[in-house]
Amino acid sequence: MTHPGGVRWGTAAARGVLLTTIIGSGMAFLDSTIINVALPRIGQELGASVAGLQWILNGYLLSLAALILIAGSLGDRYGRRRLFMIGVVWFGAASVLCGLAQTTGQLVVARILQGVGGALLTPGSLAIIQSSFVRADRARAIGAWSGFGGIAGAIGPLVGGLVVQLWSWRLAFLINVPLAVLCVLLARRYLPESRDETMAGTHPGVFDSALVALGLAGLTFALVELPARGLGDPVVLAAGLVGLLALAGFGVMQRVRREPLVPPDMFADRTFTLANALTFVVYAALSGVMVLFVMQLQVSLGYPPTLAGLAGLPITLTMLLLSARSGRLAQRYGPRWFLVAGPVVIALGMLLLTRVVPGASYLTEVLPAVVVFGLGLSCVVAPVTATVLAAAEDRHAGIASGVNNAIARTGGLLAVAVLPAVSGLTGGGYADPVALTSAWQTAMVLCAGLCVLGGLLALGIRNDVLAAEPSAEPAEHPRPGECYHCGVEGPPTHIEPAHRVA
């Protein structure tokens, strides 16, 4: 179904596009967090070690981070709707394999395949919104998408707790099947096809993507296996070296290729670079917290899975109430101070979480920490999304979204690989309340430090990147060479100028 001239906010077509993309991307966001609450049961049933649990998490993050770049590029070239639908079907099929896995190894392989589907549908959903809505309505649409997407990720532990207690951890994966079917039906009806016509006939950069996959796989293997094998182990050294060389080769290839997978000129914009650097460190910290939080509640404080999921509900409610408002305020006053203060407030919430130890009260220790955590997160999610996209040209919609998603997932990937060992959690330590609590407190301090670093990086972000620029013509028809900015309330998508304001 196509929409000549673009989709307008408030129409049936707009609701259909939003519902479809929110279900698709929300399915991936939900699944990336829903598994956290199921980890103790998975480890118990499959007899997995800490390294095994790391691979169950990192198998998904690895393929997602490695392929999300080429997925955005493929969508720009061959059709964003087409790639989105392929991703939804792939994700649903891989979820079935996850739910049927009988060993840790089988589950890791299925999770890797699931990450491939996530990589295909995640950047496509945002790019579809940007290319489908008229420019004047994109800000409101991206605000709705990012808000509901963030909520989907936040309620993952709650949903995970419910399904684990109702039946089994396997249901945490199998619930994706009806969501995938619904999403495909909606996509066929509501999503218009779009692509970047300037990329017709160009090569998608398969070799470049393979270098990213090899690089991340090598580094992840080395970091996960280092505690058990030791630094002098030749396999660890070889994996780490191959990973570093592959990532360095990828960087070189982007500079020498005529058709790079990631155009280097995107990083010439300081705001784009710093916003992505902030994304890396803050999402690394968030991944560390979300993996360990529900585990600490279940193992060390004795919470059942459902209550462990419910414990984080204030984060969801806070984001629901404040995310859109923070986006509007960032549009009005500039994003810099939101992105400075937000990570610092998140860091404060993480330090408060160090008090969540055996015997801690929910009302006096857990609740204040998660409320502060949610306040900080609400200040960051919409403004950082808007800032990254505002610093990218419209023709790079898919790849810009892919870059930011890849950086966020890579941060999470490396955090899950490194944090357990750095905090002293190895072997079967996740089942020991004393060992887990010690690692938990250390990890929270380390994650808080990463968030403070993110706030410091935000000091260099240009505060006028979301500023409105008046014009004599409608935003849908800018004159060549002039700057136009989205002037509606809410976090904008990005600017489509010939020359952006310096």
Summary of the structure (lengths in Angstrom):
residues: 502
radius of gyration: 21.6
end to end distance: 38.8
largest distance: 66.6
contacts: 1966
relative contact order: 0.14
helix: 76%
strand: 0%
